[in-house]
Amino acid sequence: MTLKYSQRSLIVLSLLGILSAIMSVLSVILIFQLRSVHAGGKESPPSTSPLIPAATWAVLLPVSTVLCALSLTLHLSCVVVCLLHGYFSTEVCTGGDDAQRADWFLLDSRAVRHVAVGLFCLGVCVYLAAMSIFMLLIFEVETGIASACVLSSGILVLLVVVIHTLVKASRRIYSHFTH
């Protein structure tokens, strides 16, 4: 059984929306964890190593919270884009006059899906940056540095893959319009 282009696109769009919603929930959880660390830090000074002074610790905690809030905003924006695009696609699909109308709509609005993927991947990068700062602040120095390095390398790999994919897709769209 082969799925039509419109069905495959809607399935991928709904899966991306679900993943964005899950990442939004993870961002909210991290924000609450950062708030509890911040509230605990006000009662007693943080026990940090000489590698991270208390003044730096006090600055990195709000930075991590802001990055997490930015991640939440990006993921919620991706959810909204996916929901709206899926809604408009299903509205176009319900028209019984022309069965190919949904395929043409989805082909013409590929840029919207590229924006949704870009928002999702940027949100994941920002979340990983917030998580790496959080791990630096919470764990022992060696564990925190190793965790931050692993997450940072994940950020770099994700950015390279997304940029490559979006450039390749935009070239394909450009060559499609020139022919």
PETAJO-V239699 format. One line per field, one symbol per residue. phi: phi as a letter, one per 40 degrees, with the letter a starting at -180 (. if undefined). burial: # if it has 16 or more other C-alpha atoms within 10 Angstrom, else .. A space follows every 50 residues. Layout:
phi=???
burial=???
//
This chain:
phi=.cccdccccccccccccccccccccccccccccccccccccccbcccbcc cbcccccccccccccccccccccccccccccccccccccccccccccbcc ccccccccbccccccccccccccccccccccccdcccccccccccccccc ccccccccccccccccccccccccccccc
burial=.....##.##..##.######.##.###.##..#..##.......#.... ......##.##.###.#################.##..#..##....... ###..#......#.########################..#..##.##.. ##.##..##..#...#.............
//
